[in-house]
Amino acid sequence: MAESKFSKKEGVLNAMPVKKGSRKDGTPYEVQQVVVELDGSYEMDGVLHTKVYFMLFDTSKNVKGKLDEFSIGDPISFSYVMKGGSYKKKDGTIGYDNAMMMVGIEHSAIDSKKPQAPNYPFKKPQPSPLPPAPVPVEDDGDDLPF
């Protein structure tokens, strides 16, 4: 069975910025981007740690054509690929560039109002016992060692 080269995730659509720039020959370009809010919750030592991440994706032509169907705050399911490459800088050294490209998008049934907890049970942290209170010492005014 062949593995898919696409990774899949669910999240909440957070923003749709457009990145503008110029190519080497001076011609301008625009790249439609999408910011997705992702649940990064994890369990460690019986404690659930809740974390939210905001990830930026470039969009493929297919996704760019479908973005009119979505609004900020919509729960989405999407597929993406990582891309990267090398290039020669003006000073002759090699530079590297990478990005994540969203290649598929659809509406999802996740609840966008609350973070999604992992699909496993976790233990609530137990309070640690308090140390014994210090015993008060009477002050007789004679604190000299001799």
N, C-alpha and C positions, 0 to 999 in steps of 0.2 A: 504494500500500500504506500503510495507516494505521500510525503508530507507537504502540507501547504506552505508556501513561502511567506504567507501573510500571517501576522499576529492579530488576534482579535481581543477587543476590550469593550467595556461598557463604561459610560461616564455621563457627565452633564455638559452640554454645550455652554461655554462661558463667554466667548468672544469670537469675532470673525475679522481680524485685522488684515490689511493689505500691505505687504512689504514691497517697497519701491526701490529701484536701484538703476545702475547703468552697467552695461556690458563693457568688455574691453574696447570695443570699437566705438563706444560712446552712446549706443542706442539704449533708450530706456526700457525697463521691463517692470512688470508687476507680478507678484505671486500672492494668490489668495491663501491665507492661512486660517487655521482654526485652533482655538484654545479650548481644551477639554479639562474639566474638573474630574479627577480620578480619586477613588478611595484607595488609600495606602495603609489601611488598618492591618495590624498584625498582632499575633499573640506571642508573648515571651514570658517564660516562668509563671504561667498561669494568669498573666495580666493582659487585658486587651488594650493595646495602644492604638488610638484613633488618629489618623493623619490624612490630610487632604493635599493632593498635588495638582498643579496646573501645568499641563503639558502642551507644547506648541507643535503643530503639525502643518506642513505644507499640504496642499490639496492637489489631487490628480484632476485631469479635465472632467472625468466622470463625476467626482465629488463636487467640484466647482459648479457644475450644471445642476446639481440637486440641492444646493444650499438654500434656495428660495423656499423650499418646503419646510425649513427648520427655523426656530426662533431661539433666542438666548434663553437658557433655562430648560430647554427640552432634554429629556433623557435620551441618549443615543447609544447605539451599538455600532462599532466601526472596525474596519480592518486597516492595517498599516504595514509598511515595510520601512526598514532602515536603509538609507542610501548614504554613500560617502565616496570620496575620491581624493586624488592628489592633484596638485597644480604647481606650475613653476611661478615663483614670485618674481617681481621686477629685479630684485637683487640676486637672482639666480638660485636661491634656496628653494626647497620643496615645502609647500604648505598643504594642509589637509582641511577638508570641509566635510561636514556630515549633516544630515537632516533626517527627520522622520516624515514620510509621506503617507497621508491618509488616502487609501485607494477605494474604500467603500464606506457607506454611511446609511443607516436606517434608524427609524424610531425604535425605542426600547421601552420595556415595561418596568424598568427600575424606578424606585421612588426617589425623585430628585431632591426631596426635602430633608432626607436623613441619610447619614453615611451608611454604606452597606457593610455590615460586619462580616467577617469571614464565616464560611459555612462549617464551622466546627465549634463544639462547646468549649467554653473557657471557664476557668475557676476564678471566683472573685478573690481579690487579695485579702488575706487575713490580717487584722491589725496586730502589730507587734505588742507584746506585753510591756507595760510601763516599768521602768526600773524603780526599785524601792526608794522612797523619799529619804533624803539625808537626815541623820539624827542631829537635832540641835545641840550645840555645845554651850554650856553656861560660861559667861564671861565674868571671871572673878577679878579682872583688872590687872592680874599679875601674869603678863605674857612674856616676861623676861626669862631667858633660859638658865639663869644662875640664882 
